[in-house]
Every structure is written in C-alpha cells, then in structure tokens.
Amino acid sequence: MGVDERLSLEAVSAHTLIAVEHRHRYVLAARACAGKRVLDLCCGVGYGSEILSGAAASVVGVDRDAAAVHTAAAEIAAANASFVAADALDHLRTLEADAIDLVVCFEGLEHVPDVEKVVEQLARLVADGVGLIASVPNSATFEEENEYHLTDFDLASVRELFSQIPETTIAYQTHAEGSLIRGRAAGAVRASVQLSGEQDLDWANHFLVLAGVDAEGLLASADADLHLAVAPVSHRYMRHLEQANRSLLATNGRLARERLGLGAGGAASATLRREDELAASRQSEEELRSELEALRHSEAELRRVLDADLRRELDELRHTEAGLRRALEDELRRSQQELQRSDEERARSEEERRVADEERRLSEEERRRLDEERLRSEEELRLGREEARKRAAALEAEIAALRTEREVYRHAWMVVHSSRITRAAARVAGHRIDP
C-alpha cells in the first residue's frame, strides 16, 4: 500500500483525515503538559512540538532525521521549543529523570531498530517519576506493507512490549462514521457527537499507551476531533465493489452453464445466448464505466501526486532558502567578526605605536635631561677646579707669608741668640755689656 510516511508542515495543516488524527494525538497529550518539561521523541518536522509548547514550560524535539530537525528549527516559532538531531535510543540513554517531566512519542517506535531497548529506557524514566504518552499504528492487524516500519504492532504485541512498565493504560484511536446533511455552500456545521456501542478494540487504527500521567482524567470521556471529509470517496469505492460483484456473478453463471451443458441447442440455447449476450453487454458497459471511473481516479491520483510533488518542491525550496539564509547569516557573522578582529588589530597597532612614540619621547627627554646633567656636572667640575685653583693660590700665598714670617722670626731669633752669646762671652770675660 502507498504510504505518506512523514507529514510535512503543509500536509499536517491540511483538512485531511490523516492530518486530523496526527494533530488529535498531540492535542490530547498537550492537556497533560501544563508547566512541564517535555521531550517530544521522534518529533519529525516539529508540528507536534509546537502544539505541546502551548501548554508546556519547555519542549525538546528529538529526531534522527537531520533534514526534519532542520525544518523544525527553521519553521517552528515557539520560543520554548528547541530541536536536536539524535538517535532515539542514544538520547534516552544519556537522559536523566530529573531533566524532564514527560516523554511524548507518537508514531515513532515502529521505526526504531531496537524498540525493546528503547522501551527499557522509557521504563527506567517512568520508574523515576517521568510521565509517558506514546502511540503506535495497528499495522499488523491491517496487514500494512510499509517499507519504513521495522516493527508491526497489534493489540497483543503492544501489551507484551509495554508489560515491563507497571500501571500502563491503553487507549484506542479509531476513525468514526456519521451522517452529514448539507447544501452546496461550505460553512459551519452543527453537530451532535455521541459514542454508542462497543468498539472492536483489536481493530483500532492506533494504540496509545499512557503511564505516569492522569490517564483517568485524560480519558474520562471519549475525545473526538472531527473533520468532515465530504468528498464521496467511500461511495466510489462501494460502486466499484458492486460492479465487480455483478461481473463476478455473470462469469459464474456462464461457467455454470458451460459445466452443466445447457448450451446444447434449440430455444434454450437461444435464450441462453441472449442472456449471455445481455450479460456480456452489461459487463462491457460496467467495464467501460469502471474504465471511466479508473480514468477519473487516475486523474485525481495524478493531481494528488502533482500536488504532493509541488509541496515537496516547495518544501525543498523552503529548506534551500532557509539553508541559504543561514549560510548568508553565518557569512555575515564571520565577516563582522573578521571586521571586528581587524578593528581590534588596528586599535592594538595604534596603541603600540602610541606607546612606542611615548617611549621615544621619554627617551629623548631622558637624553636631554642627561645632557643637561652632564653640562651641569661639567660646569660644577669647572667651578670646582677654579675654586681649587683659587684655594691653592691662597694656600700658596699663606705659605709664602708663613715663610716670610718664619724668616723674620728666624732672623730675630738669631739676633737675640747672638746677643745672648755675646753677653755670655762677655760675662765669661768679665766684661759687662749693656744690653
């Protein structure tokens, strides 16, 4: 069967049954997120994280598809939502229970290669007080052929897989049927919704597993999110079944008559031939109608494929635009950083030049100061020498005066001494000499 495995942001915003069922799960989970730190495991392009962020304190979306995480980071505007590209099991193994309050994992477990180990990690977190709301498709019961599913679930396998988590509650998501009376114009619908009869739970479209949350409060009454798809798709399908049944009935009658030999001749043979011709004519008419319907379906399918291709191309263009915008922003940021570094280098160079100029000015002043000190020293030395010469001359003059005085004293002493010698000699000779 054809599978649209990952919904784009445009697809999940469309008025389709698959979009409604995907949004519905997140709207239900958001009622358990008030004020909590939430991990949106296998978040895809982030539309569910955005729904949860309206009630949660914070949401971290984790997905191994880097392109999907890139889209989520670029397109989801919630300030309290962030996104990480990582493997589910690797991320859970590094996650401590005190880091989050609730794990939401919708339509992701069927894609992981080691689902038992992932549930073991979820059980560890639930045992430490973290809440869990998860969902898986009932693909085994419907015998879906999905190349992206590594595990196909039914009700029994869901119960077995989550048996390691105590006190879990299983909820059942199904498509509902009803009756609509309308005119040609579109507009608001007045509806009365009532759940009656017992569900055949084995044939639910999806199974939700709740643990560590107020499951009774969330599921106190059946929760419905209805989008009225008024295109008569089911009518066309039933018409094809009726045409196939009539063709099969005519073929069976022809085969029965051939086996019983009723075409042997006569009136019976003519009657049978007319019946065969009438049946063949009816069959041809039905085949032509079937071909016409097939052509109409082919045209609708072609339009759908073209629309899907156009949406994918638009997504790719958006991704490319976002990538280019980020690349330009990164380049602008790098240019600004380079310019800032250049400005800083220029400022440092100017500061170094200013410091060098200041040091050179100080060196010149120091040299001038040293020259002045040298001149002062030389002047002081010259003055000192002159003073020394003056003092030497004064000393020489004093010495000369002292020598003259000494000669005078010596002469006087010699006179006195000569007089004394003369008196002494006279005394010796008996002559008195008057002084």
ZINOR-V599794 format. One record per residue. N is the residue number from 0. RES is the residue in one small letter. SS is DSSP state (helix for helix, strand for strand, loop for the rest). OMEGA is omega as a letter, one per 40 degrees, with the letter a starting at -180 (999 if undefined). Layout:
n/res/ss/omega
N/RES/SS/OMEGA
N/RES/SS/OMEGA
This chain:
n/res/ss/omega
0/m/loop/i
1/g/loop/a
2/v/loop/i
3/d/loop/a
4/e/loop/a
5/r/loop/a
6/l/loop/i
7/s/loop/i
8/l/helix/i
9/e/helix/a
10/a/helix/a
11/v/helix/i
12/s/loop/a
13/a/loop/i
14/h/loop/i
15/t/loop/a
16/l/helix/a
17/i/helix/i
18/a/helix/i
19/v/helix/a
20/e/helix/i
21/h/helix/i
22/r/helix/a
23/h/helix/a
24/r/helix/a
25/y/helix/i
26/v/helix/i
27/l/helix/a
28/a/helix/a
29/a/helix/i
30/r/loop/i
31/a/loop/a
32/c/loop/a
33/a/loop/i
34/g/loop/a
35/k/loop/i
36/r/strand/a
37/v/strand/i
38/l/strand/i
39/d/strand/a
40/l/strand/a
41/c/loop/a
42/c/loop/a
43/g/loop/a
44/v/loop/i
45/g/loop/a
46/y/helix/i
47/g/helix/i
48/s/helix/i
49/e/helix/i
50/i/helix/a
51/l/helix/a
52/s/helix/i
53/g/loop/i
54/a/loop/a
55/a/loop/i
56/a/loop/i
57/s/strand/i
58/v/strand/i
59/v/strand/i
60/g/strand/a
61/v/strand/i
62/d/strand/a
63/r/loop/i
64/d/loop/a
65/a/helix/i
66/a/helix/i
67/a/helix/i
68/v/helix/i
69/h/helix/i
70/t/helix/a
71/a/helix/a
72/a/helix/a
73/a/helix/a
74/e/helix/a
75/i/loop/a
76/a/loop/a
77/a/loop/a
78/a/loop/a
79/n/loop/i
80/a/strand/i
81/s/strand/a
82/f/strand/a
83/v/strand/i
84/a/strand/a
85/a/loop/i
86/d/loop/a
87/a/helix/a
88/l/helix/i
89/d/helix/a
90/h/helix/a
91/l/helix/a
92/r/helix/a
93/t/loop/a
94/l/loop/i
95/e/loop/a
96/a/helix/a
97/d/helix/a
98/a/helix/a
99/i/loop/i
100/d/loop/a
101/l/strand/i
102/v/strand/i
103/v/strand/a
104/c/strand/a
105/f/strand/i
106/e/loop/i
107/g/loop/a
108/l/helix/i
109/e/helix/a
110/h/helix/a
111/v/loop/a
112/p/loop/a
113/d/loop/a
114/v/helix/i
115/e/helix/a
116/k/helix/i
117/v/helix/i
118/v/helix/i
119/e/helix/i
120/q/helix/i
121/l/helix/i
122/a/helix/i
123/r/helix/a
124/l/helix/i
125/v/helix/i
126/a/helix/i
127/d/loop/i
128/g/loop/i
129/v/loop/i
130/g/strand/a
131/l/strand/i
132/i/strand/a
133/a/strand/i
134/s/strand/i
135/v/strand/i
136/p/strand/i
137/n/loop/a
138/s/loop/a
139/a/loop/a
140/t/loop/a
141/f/loop/i
142/e/loop/i
143/e/loop/i
144/e/loop/a
145/n/loop/a
146/e/loop/a
147/y/loop/a
148/h/loop/i
149/l/loop/i
150/t/loop/i
151/d/loop/a
152/f/loop/i
153/d/loop/a
154/l/helix/a
155/a/helix/a
156/s/helix/i
157/v/helix/i
158/r/helix/a
159/e/helix/a
160/l/helix/a
161/f/helix/i
162/s/helix/i
163/q/helix/i
164/i/loop/a
165/p/loop/i
166/e/loop/i
167/t/loop/i
168/t/strand/i
169/i/strand/i
170/a/strand/a
171/y/strand/i
172/q/strand/a
173/t/loop/i
174/h/loop/a
175/a/loop/i
176/e/loop/i
177/g/loop/a
178/s/loop/a
179/l/loop/i
180/i/loop/a
181/r/loop/i
182/g/loop/a
183/r/loop/a
184/a/loop/i
185/a/loop/i
186/g/loop/a
187/a/loop/a
188/v/loop/i
189/r/loop/a
190/a/loop/i
191/s/loop/a
192/v/loop/i
193/q/loop/i
194/l/loop/a
195/s/loop/i
196/g/loop/a
197/e/loop/i
198/q/loop/i
199/d/loop/a
200/l/helix/i
201/d/helix/a
202/w/helix/i
203/a/loop/i
204/n/loop/a
205/h/strand/i
206/f/strand/i
207/l/strand/i
208/v/strand/a
209/l/strand/i
210/a/strand/i
211/g/loop/i
212/v/loop/i
213/d/loop/a
214/a/helix/a
215/e/helix/i
216/g/helix/a
217/l/helix/a
218/l/loop/a
219/a/loop/i
220/s/loop/i
221/a/loop/a
222/d/loop/a
223/a/loop/i
224/d/loop/a
225/l/loop/i
226/h/loop/a
227/l/loop/i
228/a/loop/a
229/v/loop/i
230/a/loop/a
231/p/loop/a
232/v/helix/a
233/s/helix/i
234/h/helix/i
235/r/helix/a
236/y/helix/i
237/m/helix/i
238/r/helix/i
239/h/helix/i
240/l/helix/i
241/e/helix/i
242/q/helix/i
243/a/helix/i
244/n/helix/i
245/r/helix/i
246/s/helix/i
247/l/helix/i
248/l/helix/i
249/a/helix/i
250/t/helix/i
251/n/helix/i
252/g/helix/i
253/r/helix/i
254/l/helix/i
255/a/helix/a
256/r/helix/i
257/e/helix/a
258/r/helix/a
259/l/helix/i
260/g/loop/a
261/l/loop/i
262/g/loop/a
263/a/loop/i
264/g/loop/i
265/g/helix/a
266/a/helix/a
267/a/helix/a
268/s/helix/i
269/a/helix/i
270/t/helix/a
271/l/helix/i
272/r/helix/i
273/r/helix/i
274/e/helix/i
275/d/helix/i
276/e/helix/i
277/l/helix/i
278/a/helix/i
279/a/helix/i
280/s/helix/i
281/r/helix/i
282/q/helix/i
283/s/helix/i
284/e/helix/i
285/e/helix/i
286/e/helix/i
287/l/helix/i
288/r/helix/i
289/s/helix/i
290/e/helix/i
291/l/helix/i
292/e/helix/i
293/a/helix/i
294/l/helix/i
295/r/helix/i
296/h/helix/i
297/s/helix/i
298/e/helix/i
299/a/helix/i
300/e/helix/i
301/l/helix/i
302/r/helix/i
303/r/helix/i
304/v/helix/i
305/l/helix/i
306/d/helix/i
307/a/helix/i
308/d/helix/i
309/l/helix/i
310/r/helix/i
311/r/helix/i
312/e/helix/i
313/l/helix/i
314/d/helix/a
315/e/helix/i
316/l/helix/i
317/r/helix/i
318/h/helix/a
319/t/helix/i
320/e/helix/i
321/a/helix/i
322/g/helix/i
323/l/helix/i
324/r/helix/i
325/r/helix/i
326/a/helix/i
327/l/helix/i
328/e/helix/i
329/d/helix/i
330/e/helix/i
331/l/helix/i
332/r/helix/i
333/r/helix/i
334/s/helix/i
335/q/helix/i
336/q/helix/i
337/e/helix/i
338/l/helix/i
339/q/helix/i
340/r/helix/i
341/s/helix/i
342/d/helix/i
343/e/helix/i
344/e/helix/i
345/r/helix/i
346/a/helix/i
347/r/helix/i
348/s/helix/i
349/e/helix/i
350/e/helix/i
351/e/helix/i
352/r/helix/i
353/r/helix/i
354/v/helix/i
355/a/helix/i
356/d/helix/i
357/e/helix/i
358/e/helix/i
359/r/helix/i
360/r/helix/i
361/l/helix/i
362/s/helix/i
363/e/helix/i
364/e/helix/i
365/e/helix/i
366/r/helix/i
367/r/helix/i
368/r/helix/i
369/l/helix/i
370/d/helix/i
371/e/helix/i
372/e/helix/i
373/r/helix/i
374/l/helix/i
375/r/helix/i
376/s/helix/i
377/e/helix/i
378/e/helix/i
379/e/helix/i
380/l/helix/i
381/r/helix/i
382/l/helix/i
383/g/helix/i
384/r/helix/i
385/e/helix/i
386/e/helix/i
387/a/helix/i
388/r/helix/i
389/k/helix/a
390/r/helix/i
391/a/helix/i
392/a/helix/i
393/a/helix/i
394/l/helix/i
395/e/helix/i
396/a/helix/i
397/e/helix/i
398/i/helix/i
399/a/helix/i
400/a/helix/i
401/l/helix/i
402/r/helix/i
403/t/helix/a
404/e/helix/a
405/r/helix/i
406/e/helix/i
407/v/helix/i
408/y/helix/a
409/r/helix/i
410/h/helix/i
411/a/helix/a
412/w/helix/a
413/m/helix/i
414/v/helix/a
415/v/helix/a
416/h/helix/i
417/s/helix/i
418/s/helix/a
419/r/helix/i
420/i/helix/a
421/t/helix/a
422/r/helix/a
423/a/helix/a
424/a/helix/i
425/a/helix/i
426/r/helix/i
427/v/helix/a
428/a/helix/i
429/g/loop/i
430/h/loop/i
431/r/loop/i
432/i/loop/a
433/d/loop/i
434/p/loop/999
